[in-house]
Amino acid sequence: MRYLTAGESHGPELTAIVEGVPAGLKISEKHINADLKRRQSGYGRGARQSIEADAVRVTSGVRFGKTLGSPVTLVVENKDWETWSDRMAVFGPVPSALKREVTPRPGHADLVGAIKVGTEDCRDVLERASARSTASLVAVASIAREFLADVGVEVFSYVSSIGDACLNEDDPLLSAPDYKPLDIEMSEVRCPDAEATELMKHAIDDAAAKGESLGGTFRVVALGLIPGLGGYSQPDSRLTSQIGAALFGIPAIKGVEFGLGFRSAQLRGSRVHDVIGLDRGRGFTRASNNAGGLEGGMTTGLPLIVTCAMKPIPTLACALGTVDLDTLEPAEASRERGDVCAVPAAAVVAEAQVAFVLANAYLEKFGCDDMRGIRAAIKSYRQRIRTMSK
């Protein structure tokens, strides 16, 4: 599968076209909208989330709730377009009173994007560079999530820290697969621990009172994966490279770790690598999951555990210094409406990106035309694995 998205933050709508979706996959509008709602939730979100009530409109590729094998088109309308239609008009004369954005924000794409395309109005850049575009990614990946659920794979995420407020985990690689999605979603910051949730909310409140923003860390977990997805013969066939690229494509993501991640650089090999065993009934086993479910760029069959670090949102109520592009004099950066903290939302977007990569890995290995053939191929592969370990 591959997708193309389009749309500006304050334009009429966000659009996505997904190609390569196998025929016969059940798609639920309700499930897509539930994922879109999760992306909008989270303690510390800004006023934009109270304006938008994201809902998808599927306009092609699905008939009576099942995919046809043709491109699927997804549309998410921007409610805020009504108040921006003059400033973001597709055609017509430029309004005489149009306020250009000429005070780029440090940490955003404003300045570098303006330099790249030669514009005198940073809005030409920031509208597309906005994290609002991630709504399209979540809608697109809901199709991948439906596919993964069909083949027995669950993908979820949880927040492990916001600022210096952290979830206390003795061993995240053991704890992560056992967290319950319902407990995570009941938390206002999508953290499975009630005490840590309150600490994170307090950190957000403190930052808001000081005109600051906060980043944090979160983990994406995938359960039920079959071993051998991905590849080892080419750099771009490795799931580590594909998942890493997908996650770094999310605005504000600054670090990605698989399993032990950077901690593995501090330990000796005997404490890092997962010892292989054999259970005649279950097949090949591992004594640990330090690799986070990936070895040599391929899935091991153990839970996939990826940790991401997100920087603070660039828009601050207490604006940072910048340079006015018209006068070339020092100025305060623009205060585009933003969030104090969007870590819980970013985790949902990361789920989406990981799900899309994993779905593609299944399609590459087991075929991509129709669900009946894919299920049969997976069943045959599982039988071969069982035969190998007898």
C-alpha positions as CSV (number, residue, x, y, z in Angstrom):
1,M,0.0,0.0,0.0
2,R,1.0,3.6,-0.5
3,Y,-0.7,6.9,0.1
4,L,-0.7,10.5,-0.9
5,T,-2.1,13.2,1.3
6,A,-3.0,16.8,0.6
7,G,-4.6,19.8,2.3
8,E,-3.6,22.8,4.4
9,S,-4.3,23.3,8.1
10,H,-6.9,26.0,7.5
11,G,-8.0,24.9,4.0
12,P,-11.3,23.3,3.2
13,E,-10.3,19.7,3.9
14,L,-7.6,17.1,4.3
15,T,-7.6,14.5,1.5
16,A,-5.8,11.1,1.3
17,I,-5.7,8.5,-1.4
18,V,-4.6,5.0,-0.5
19,E,-3.5,2.7,-3.3
20,G,-2.8,-1.1,-3.1
21,V,-5.5,-1.9,-0.5
22,P,-6.4,-5.6,-1.0
23,A,-10.0,-6.5,-1.9
24,G,-12.4,-7.9,0.6
25,L,-11.1,-6.1,3.7
26,K,-13.9,-4.9,6.0
27,I,-13.6,-1.2,6.7
28,S,-15.5,0.6,9.5
29,E,-16.2,4.3,9.3
30,K,-16.8,4.1,13.1
31,H,-13.3,2.8,13.7
32,I,-11.6,5.4,11.6
33,N,-13.5,8.2,13.4
34,A,-12.6,6.7,16.8
35,D,-8.9,6.9,15.8
36,L,-9.4,10.5,14.6
37,K,-11.0,11.3,18.0
38,R,-8.1,9.8,19.9
39,R,-5.7,12.0,17.9
40,Q,-7.6,15.1,19.0
41,S,-7.6,14.1,22.7
42,G,-5.1,14.6,25.4
43,Y,-4.5,17.0,28.3
44,G,-2.8,20.1,27.2
45,R,-4.3,20.4,23.7
46,G,-5.2,23.8,22.3
47,A,-8.4,25.5,21.3
48,R,-8.3,24.1,17.7
49,Q,-9.4,20.7,19.1
50,S,-12.7,22.3,20.4
51,I,-13.4,23.7,16.9
52,E,-12.8,20.5,14.9
53,A,-14.8,17.3,15.4
54,D,-12.9,15.2,12.9
55,A,-14.9,12.7,10.9
56,V,-14.0,10.8,7.7
57,R,-15.9,10.7,4.5
58,V,-14.9,7.7,2.2
59,T,-15.6,8.6,-1.4
60,S,-14.0,5.7,-3.3
61,G,-12.7,2.2,-3.1
62,V,-15.2,0.8,-0.7
63,R,-18.6,-0.8,-1.4
64,F,-21.0,-2.1,1.3
65,G,-18.3,-1.9,3.9
66,K,-15.6,-3.9,2.0
67,T,-12.7,-2.7,-0.1
68,L,-12.8,-3.3,-3.8
69,G,-9.1,-3.4,-4.5
70,S,-9.2,0.0,-6.1
71,P,-7.8,3.3,-4.6
72,V,-9.6,4.4,-1.4
73,T,-10.2,8.1,-1.0
74,L,-10.6,9.6,2.5
75,V,-11.7,13.2,3.2
76,V,-11.6,15.0,6.6
77,E,-13.2,18.5,6.6
78,N,-11.7,21.4,8.4
79,K,-14.5,23.2,10.3
80,D,-12.2,26.2,10.9
81,W,-12.1,26.9,7.1
82,E,-15.3,28.9,7.6
83,T,-13.3,31.7,9.4
84,W,-10.2,31.4,7.2
85,S,-11.8,31.2,3.7
86,D,-10.7,34.8,2.8
87,R,-7.1,34.3,4.0
88,M,-6.8,30.8,2.5
89,A,-8.9,31.3,-0.7
90,V,-7.8,29.0,-3.6
91,F,-8.6,31.7,-6.2
92,G,-9.4,35.4,-6.3
93,P,-7.5,38.6,-5.5
94,V,-5.3,38.9,-2.4
95,P,-7.2,40.8,0.3
96,S,-5.8,44.3,0.8
97,A,-5.9,43.8,4.6
98,L,-4.2,40.3,4.4
99,K,-1.8,39.9,7.4
100,R,1.3,38.1,6.2
101,E,3.3,35.9,8.6
102,V,6.8,37.4,8.7
103,T,8.0,36.5,12.2
104,P,9.0,32.8,11.8
105,R,8.9,30.6,14.9
106,P,12.1,28.9,16.1
107,G,11.7,25.1,15.9
108,H,9.1,25.2,13.1
109,A,9.4,24.9,9.4
110,D,8.5,28.6,8.9
111,L,11.9,30.2,8.1
112,V,13.7,27.4,6.4
113,G,10.6,26.6,4.3
114,A,10.2,30.3,3.3
115,I,13.9,30.3,2.2
116,K,13.4,27.0,0.3
117,V,10.4,28.2,-1.8
118,G,11.1,31.9,-1.9
119,T,7.9,33.1,-0.3
120,E,7.5,36.4,1.6
121,D,4.7,34.9,3.7
122,C,5.5,32.0,6.1
123,R,1.9,30.9,6.0
124,D,2.5,29.4,2.6
125,V,4.8,26.9,4.4
126,L,3.3,26.6,7.9
127,E,-0.2,25.6,6.7
128,R,1.1,22.4,5.2
129,A,3.9,21.8,7.8
130,S,1.4,22.0,10.6
131,A,0.7,18.9,12.6
132,R,-2.9,19.2,11.5
133,S,-1.8,17.1,8.5
134,T,-1.4,14.1,10.8
135,A,-5.2,13.7,10.8
136,S,-4.7,12.4,7.3
137,L,-2.1,9.9,8.4
138,V,-4.4,8.6,11.1
139,A,-7.3,8.2,8.7
140,V,-5.1,6.4,6.2
141,A,-3.6,4.0,8.8
142,S,-7.0,3.0,10.0
143,I,-7.2,0.9,6.9
144,A,-3.9,-0.7,7.8
145,R,-5.2,-1.3,11.4
146,E,-8.3,-3.0,10.0
147,F,-6.0,-5.3,7.9
148,L,-3.7,-6.0,10.9
149,A,-6.7,-6.9,13.1
150,D,-7.9,-9.3,10.4
151,V,-4.5,-11.2,10.6
152,G,-4.4,-11.1,14.4
153,V,-2.1,-8.1,15.1
154,E,-2.9,-5.4,17.7
155,V,-1.1,-2.0,17.7
156,F,-1.4,0.4,20.6
157,S,0.7,3.1,22.3
158,Y,1.1,4.8,25.7
159,V,2.9,7.8,27.1
160,S,5.9,7.1,29.3
161,S,6.9,10.7,30.1
162,I,5.9,14.3,29.7
163,G,8.6,16.8,30.6
164,D,10.3,15.4,33.7
165,A,7.2,13.6,34.9
166,C,7.7,9.9,34.2
167,L,5.9,6.6,34.4
168,N,7.9,4.3,36.7
169,E,8.6,1.1,34.9
170,D,11.1,-1.5,36.3
171,D,11.4,-3.1,32.8
172,P,9.4,-1.5,30.0
173,L,10.2,-4.4,27.6
174,L,8.4,-6.7,30.0
175,S,5.7,-4.3,31.1
176,A,4.7,-2.8,27.8
177,P,2.9,-5.8,26.2
178,D,0.7,-6.3,29.3
179,Y,-0.8,-2.8,29.5
180,K,-4.5,-2.6,28.7
181,P,-5.5,-0.2,25.9
182,L,-8.7,0.6,27.9
183,D,-6.6,1.8,30.9
184,I,-4.5,3.9,28.5
185,E,-7.4,5.5,26.9
186,M,-9.1,6.3,30.2
187,S,-6.1,8.5,31.1
188,E,-6.2,12.1,30.0
189,V,-2.5,11.8,28.9
190,R,-2.8,8.2,27.6
191,C,-0.6,6.8,30.4
192,P,-1.6,3.4,32.0
193,D,-0.8,4.5,35.6
194,A,-3.0,6.8,37.6
195,E,-0.3,8.3,39.7
196,A,2.0,9.1,36.7
197,T,-1.0,10.6,34.9
198,E,-1.5,13.2,37.7
199,L,2.2,14.0,37.7
200,M,2.1,14.6,33.9
201,K,-1.0,16.7,34.2
202,H,0.7,18.9,36.8
203,A,3.7,19.3,34.6
204,I,1.5,20.5,31.8
205,D,-0.4,22.9,34.0
206,D,2.9,24.3,35.3
207,A,4.2,24.8,31.7
208,A,1.0,26.5,30.6
209,A,1.1,28.9,33.5
210,K,4.6,29.9,32.4
211,G,3.7,30.3,28.7
212,E,5.8,27.2,27.9
213,S,5.3,23.9,26.0
214,L,6.3,20.4,26.8
215,G,7.5,17.3,24.9
216,G,7.9,13.8,26.2
217,T,8.3,10.1,25.3
218,F,5.9,7.4,24.3
219,R,6.0,3.8,23.2
220,V,4.3,2.0,20.3
221,V,3.6,-1.7,20.9
222,A,2.5,-4.3,18.3
223,L,1.4,-7.8,19.4
224,G,0.7,-11.0,17.4
225,L,3.3,-10.4,14.7
226,I,4.5,-13.4,12.7
227,P,8.3,-13.9,12.5
228,G,10.2,-13.1,9.4
229,L,8.5,-9.9,8.2
230,G,10.8,-7.4,6.6
231,G,14.1,-8.2,5.0
232,Y,17.9,-8.3,5.5
233,S,19.4,-8.1,2.0
234,Q,18.9,-4.4,1.3
235,P,18.9,-1.4,3.7
236,D,15.5,-0.3,2.7
237,S,14.0,-3.7,3.2
238,R,14.7,-3.7,6.9
239,L,11.7,-2.9,9.1
240,T,14.0,-0.9,11.4
241,S,14.7,1.5,8.5
242,Q,11.1,1.6,7.3
243,I,9.6,2.1,10.8
244,G,12.3,4.6,11.7
245,A,11.6,6.6,8.5
246,A,7.9,6.6,9.1
247,L,8.2,7.8,12.7
248,F,10.7,10.5,11.9
249,G,8.1,11.7,9.3
250,I,5.9,12.9,12.2
251,P,6.5,16.5,13.1
252,A,8.5,17.0,16.3
253,I,9.8,13.5,16.6
254,K,13.5,13.7,17.5
255,G,14.4,10.2,18.6
256,V,13.4,6.6,17.9
257,E,14.6,3.5,19.8
258,F,13.9,-0.2,19.3
259,G,13.9,-2.4,22.4
260,L,16.8,-1.4,24.6
261,G,17.8,1.3,22.1
262,F,20.6,3.5,23.4
263,R,21.0,1.4,26.6
264,S,22.3,-1.4,24.5
265,A,25.4,0.7,23.8
266,Q,26.3,0.6,27.5
267,L,26.0,-3.2,28.1
268,R,28.0,-6.2,27.1
269,G,26.7,-8.4,24.4
270,S,25.7,-11.2,26.7
271,R,23.3,-8.8,28.4
272,V,21.9,-7.5,25.2
273,H,21.2,-10.3,22.7
274,D,18.1,-12.5,23.2
275,V,19.1,-16.1,23.8
276,I,17.3,-18.6,21.5
277,G,15.6,-21.7,22.8
278,L,13.2,-24.3,21.5
279,D,9.8,-25.4,22.8
280,R,8.6,-28.4,20.8
281,G,5.0,-27.3,21.2
282,R,5.4,-23.6,20.7
283,G,8.5,-23.4,18.4
284,F,11.5,-21.2,18.7
285,T,11.6,-19.1,21.9
286,R,13.6,-16.2,23.3
287,A,14.8,-15.7,26.9
288,S,14.2,-11.9,26.6
289,N,13.1,-9.3,24.2
290,N,15.9,-6.7,24.4
291,A,15.8,-6.3,20.6
292,G,12.2,-5.1,20.9
293,G,10.8,-7.6,18.4
294,L,13.2,-6.9,15.5
295,E,16.4,-8.8,14.7
296,G,18.4,-8.2,11.5
297,G,15.6,-5.9,10.3
298,M,13.0,-8.6,10.6
299,T,10.3,-9.4,13.1
300,T,11.1,-12.2,15.7
301,G,7.5,-12.9,16.6
302,L,7.9,-11.2,20.0
303,P,6.2,-7.9,20.8
304,L,7.4,-5.0,18.7
305,I,8.3,-2.2,21.1
306,V,9.4,1.2,19.8
307,T,10.1,4.3,22.0
308,C,9.9,7.8,20.5
309,A,11.0,11.2,21.9
310,M,9.0,14.3,21.0
311,K,10.3,17.8,21.3
312,P,8.1,20.6,22.8
313,I,5.6,22.4,20.4
314,P,7.4,25.4,18.7
315,T,4.5,27.8,19.3
316,L,4.9,29.4,22.7
317,A,2.6,31.8,24.5
318,C,5.9,33.4,25.9
319,A,7.2,34.0,22.4
320,L,10.9,33.4,21.5
321,G,13.0,35.9,19.6
322,T,13.2,35.9,15.9
323,V,13.8,38.3,12.9
324,D,11.1,40.1,11.1
325,L,11.4,39.1,7.4
326,D,10.2,42.5,6.2
327,T,12.4,44.8,8.4
328,L,15.2,42.3,9.2
329,E,15.0,43.7,12.8
330,P,14.7,41.6,16.0
331,A,11.1,40.6,16.8
332,E,8.9,38.2,18.7
333,A,7.9,35.0,17.0
334,S,4.3,34.6,15.8
335,R,1.9,33.0,18.2
336,E,0.0,30.6,15.9
337,R,-2.7,28.9,18.0
338,G,-1.1,25.8,19.5
339,D,-1.0,23.2,22.2
340,V,0.9,23.2,25.5
341,C,1.5,19.5,25.0
342,A,0.6,17.1,22.2
343,V,2.6,14.0,23.3
344,P,-0.6,11.8,23.8
345,A,-1.8,12.8,20.3
346,A,1.6,12.2,18.7
347,A,1.6,8.6,20.1
348,V,-1.7,8.0,18.2
349,V,-0.1,9.2,15.0
350,A,2.9,7.0,15.7
351,E,0.6,4.0,16.1
352,A,-0.7,4.9,12.6
353,Q,2.7,5.1,11.0
354,V,3.9,1.8,12.5
355,A,0.6,0.1,11.6
356,F,1.0,1.1,8.0
357,V,4.6,-0.2,7.7
358,L,3.6,-3.5,9.3
359,A,0.6,-3.9,7.1
360,N,2.8,-3.4,4.0
361,A,5.3,-6.0,5.4
362,Y,2.4,-8.6,5.5
363,L,1.3,-7.6,2.0
364,E,4.8,-7.9,0.6
365,K,5.3,-11.4,2.1
366,F,1.8,-12.9,1.6
367,G,0.3,-11.2,-1.4
368,C,-1.8,-8.1,-1.9
369,D,-4.7,-8.8,-4.2
370,D,-7.4,-10.2,-1.9
371,M,-7.9,-11.1,1.8
372,R,-8.9,-14.7,1.1
373,G,-5.6,-15.4,-0.6
374,I,-3.6,-13.5,2.0
375,R,-5.2,-15.5,4.9
376,A,-4.4,-18.8,3.1
377,A,-0.8,-17.7,2.6
378,I,-0.4,-16.8,6.2
379,K,-1.9,-20.1,7.3
380,S,0.6,-22.0,5.1
381,Y,3.5,-20.0,6.4
382,R,2.6,-20.7,10.0
383,Q,2.4,-24.4,9.2
384,R,5.9,-24.3,7.8
385,I,7.2,-22.6,10.9
386,R,5.7,-25.4,13.1
387,T,7.3,-28.0,10.8
388,M,10.7,-26.4,11.2
389,S,10.6,-26.6,15.0
390,K,9.5,-30.2,15.3
